[in-house]
């Protein structure tokens, strides 16, 4: 590792440590928040429990008191990400009560906005790729989350009166996941910038 690369990683750890060192935040919350940020930045296998504990302004003993293993901590960070995604559906319903099509179009707009705000991509999708073939306990959580998100979208397509709502839900899901990957793979975001337009065309095509 180059000195420059090492320095940048050290600066990143220091920044995260400063952001989570508030003694008013319980140690468990500091650990989860810090781990989420570090996993997003370095990858799950790219950071160890010692570094997580240091950045969270605590120690490894405290970390293991709250989480029996690093795998358990990984699952908790992904569980939090899943819960955050669930809030999106509640917000859509609150913003467009009784208007399924309005909720569907707002979902597209919200996902397009989030694409620009998540340069590291989807935490759950990234974890699925990184942990593939390892039999990690997070896989079940990730699969359940992705299936639930797709099913929620399908139910919304049904309520909006779309023809072939299951196919429309799959189309929108594929557009979202593809846009996330493309945005990470290409410097300028590539065709991901057309995500919103592509989704709206698909919704119109399905009535």
C-alpha positions as CSV (number, residue, x, y, z in Angstrom):
1,X,0.0,0.0,0.0
2,X,1.4,3.4,-0.9
3,X,2.0,6.1,1.7
4,X,-0.6,8.3,0.0
5,X,-3.2,5.6,0.0
6,X,-2.4,4.8,3.7
7,X,-2.7,8.4,4.6
8,X,-6.0,8.8,2.9
9,X,-7.4,5.7,4.7
10,X,-6.1,7.1,8.0
11,X,-7.8,10.5,7.3
12,X,-11.0,8.7,6.6
13,X,-10.9,6.8,9.8
14,X,-10.2,10.0,11.7
15,X,-13.1,11.7,10.1
16,X,-15.5,8.9,11.0
17,X,-14.1,8.7,14.5
18,X,-14.7,12.4,15.0
19,X,-18.3,12.1,13.7
20,X,-19.1,9.2,16.1
21,X,-17.1,10.1,19.2
22,X,-20.0,12.0,20.9
23,X,-20.3,10.3,24.4
24,X,-24.0,11.0,24.3
25,X,-24.4,8.4,21.6
26,X,-24.6,4.8,23.1
27,X,-21.6,2.6,22.2
28,X,-23.8,0.2,20.2
29,X,-25.1,3.0,18.0
30,X,-21.6,4.4,17.4
31,X,-20.3,0.9,16.5
32,X,-23.2,0.3,14.0
33,X,-23.0,3.7,12.4
34,X,-19.2,3.6,12.1
35,X,-19.2,0.0,10.7
36,X,-21.8,1.0,8.1
37,X,-19.7,3.8,6.9
38,X,-16.5,1.8,6.8
39,X,-18.1,-1.2,5.1
40,X,-19.5,1.2,2.5
41,X,-16.1,2.8,2.0
42,X,-13.7,-0.1,2.3
43,X,-15.8,-3.2,1.8
44,X,-16.7,-5.7,4.5
45,X,-13.5,-7.6,4.1
46,X,-11.5,-4.5,3.8
47,X,-11.9,-3.4,7.5
48,X,-11.3,-5.3,10.7
49,X,-13.0,-5.1,14.1
50,X,-10.0,-3.3,15.7
51,X,-10.3,-0.5,13.2
52,X,-14.1,-0.3,13.6
53,X,-13.8,-0.1,17.4
54,X,-11.1,2.6,17.2
55,X,-13.1,4.7,14.7
56,X,-16.2,4.3,16.9
57,X,-14.2,5.6,19.9
58,X,-14.5,2.4,21.8
59,X,-12.6,-0.9,22.1
60,X,-12.8,-4.5,20.7
61,X,-14.1,-5.8,24.0
62,X,-17.1,-3.5,23.9
63,X,-17.7,-4.3,20.3
64,X,-17.8,-8.0,21.0
65,X,-20.0,-7.4,24.1
66,X,-22.7,-6.0,21.8
67,X,-22.0,-8.2,18.8
68,X,-20.8,-11.8,19.1
69,X,-18.9,-11.7,15.9
70,X,-18.1,-9.4,12.9
71,X,-20.6,-11.4,10.9
72,X,-23.3,-10.4,13.4
73,X,-22.3,-6.8,13.1
74,X,-22.5,-7.0,9.4
75,X,-26.0,-8.4,9.6
76,X,-27.0,-5.5,11.9
77,X,-25.7,-2.8,9.6
78,X,-27.6,-4.4,6.7
79,X,-30.8,-4.8,8.8
80,X,-30.6,-1.0,9.5
81,X,-30.2,-0.3,5.8
82,X,-33.3,-2.5,5.1
83,X,-35.3,-0.6,7.7
84,X,-34.3,2.7,6.2
85,X,-35.6,1.4,2.8
86,X,-38.9,0.5,4.3
87,X,-39.4,4.1,5.4
88,X,-39.5,5.1,1.8
89,X,-42.7,3.2,1.3
90,X,-44.4,4.8,4.3
91,X,-43.3,8.3,3.0
92,X,-44.7,7.6,-0.4
93,X,-48.1,6.6,1.1
94,X,-48.1,9.7,3.3
95,X,-47.2,12.0,0.4
96,X,-49.8,10.4,-2.0
97,X,-52.6,8.9,0.0
98,X,-54.9,6.8,-2.0
99,X,-53.0,7.6,-5.3
100,X,-51.1,4.4,-6.3
101,X,-50.0,5.9,-9.6
102,X,-48.8,9.0,-7.9
103,X,-46.8,6.8,-5.5
104,X,-45.3,4.8,-8.3
105,X,-44.1,7.9,-10.2
106,X,-42.8,9.3,-6.9
107,X,-40.9,6.1,-6.3
108,X,-39.2,6.6,-9.6
109,X,-38.3,10.2,-8.8
110,X,-37.1,9.3,-5.3
111,X,-34.9,6.4,-6.6
112,X,-33.5,8.7,-9.3
113,X,-32.6,11.3,-6.6
114,X,-31.0,8.6,-4.4
115,X,-28.9,7.3,-7.3
116,X,-27.0,10.6,-7.2
117,X,-26.7,10.4,-3.4
118,X,-25.3,6.9,-3.1
119,X,-22.0,6.9,-4.9
120,X,-21.1,3.6,-3.3
121,X,-24.3,2.0,-4.5
122,X,-26.7,-0.2,-2.5
123,X,-25.2,-1.5,0.7
124,X,-27.2,-4.8,0.5
125,X,-26.4,-5.4,-3.1
126,X,-22.7,-4.7,-2.6
127,X,-22.7,-7.1,0.4
128,X,-24.3,-9.8,-1.6
129,X,-21.6,-9.6,-4.3
130,X,-18.7,-9.3,-1.8
131,X,-19.9,-12.2,0.3
132,X,-21.0,-14.5,-2.5
133,X,-20.2,-18.1,-2.0
134,X,-19.2,-17.7,1.6
135,X,-22.4,-19.0,3.2
136,X,-22.6,-15.7,5.2
137,X,-25.6,-15.3,7.4
138,X,-26.3,-11.9,5.8
139,X,-27.4,-13.6,2.5
140,X,-30.7,-14.7,3.9
141,X,-31.4,-11.1,5.1
142,X,-30.3,-9.6,1.7
143,X,-32.5,-12.0,-0.3
144,X,-35.5,-11.4,1.9
145,X,-35.0,-7.6,1.6
146,X,-34.7,-7.6,-2.1
147,X,-37.7,-9.9,-2.6
148,X,-39.8,-7.7,-0.3
149,X,-38.8,-4.5,-2.1
150,X,-39.7,-6.1,-5.5
151,X,-43.0,-7.4,-4.1
152,X,-43.9,-4.0,-2.6
153,X,-43.3,-2.5,-6.0
154,X,-45.4,-5.2,-7.7
155,X,-48.3,-4.5,-5.3
156,X,-48.0,-0.8,-6.2
157,X,-48.1,-1.6,-9.9
158,X,-51.3,-3.7,-9.4
159,X,-52.9,-0.9,-7.4
160,X,-51.9,1.6,-10.1
161,X,-53.8,-0.5,-12.7
162,X,-50.8,-1.4,-14.8
163,X,-51.1,-4.2,-17.4
164,X,-48.8,-7.1,-16.5
165,X,-47.9,-5.5,-13.1
166,X,-45.5,-8.3,-12.2
167,X,-43.5,-7.7,-15.4
168,X,-43.5,-4.0,-14.9
169,X,-42.2,-4.4,-11.3
170,X,-39.4,-6.7,-12.6
171,X,-38.6,-4.1,-15.3
172,X,-38.4,-1.3,-12.8
173,X,-36.3,-3.4,-10.4
174,X,-33.8,-4.3,-13.2
175,X,-33.6,-0.7,-14.3
176,X,-32.8,0.4,-10.7
177,X,-30.2,-2.3,-10.0
178,X,-28.6,-1.8,-13.4
179,X,-28.4,2.0,-12.9
180,X,-26.7,1.4,-9.5
181,X,-24.0,-0.8,-11.0
182,X,-23.5,1.4,-14.1
183,X,-23.2,4.6,-12.0
184,X,-20.3,2.9,-10.0
185,X,-18.6,1.4,-13.1
186,X,-18.6,4.6,-15.2
187,X,-17.0,7.9,-14.2
188,X,-19.8,10.1,-15.6
189,X,-22.5,7.7,-14.5
190,X,-23.1,6.5,-18.0
191,X,-26.6,5.6,-19.0
192,X,-27.7,5.7,-15.3
193,X,-28.6,9.3,-15.9
194,X,-31.5,8.1,-18.0
195,X,-33.0,6.0,-15.2
196,X,-35.9,8.2,-14.5
197,X,-36.9,8.7,-18.1
198,X,-36.6,4.9,-18.8
199,X,-38.8,4.1,-15.9
200,X,-41.4,6.6,-16.9
201,X,-41.4,5.2,-20.4
202,X,-41.9,1.7,-19.0
203,X,-44.8,2.8,-16.8
204,X,-46.5,4.4,-19.7
205,X,-46.0,1.4,-21.9
206,X,-47.7,-0.8,-19.3
207,X,-50.6,1.6,-19.1
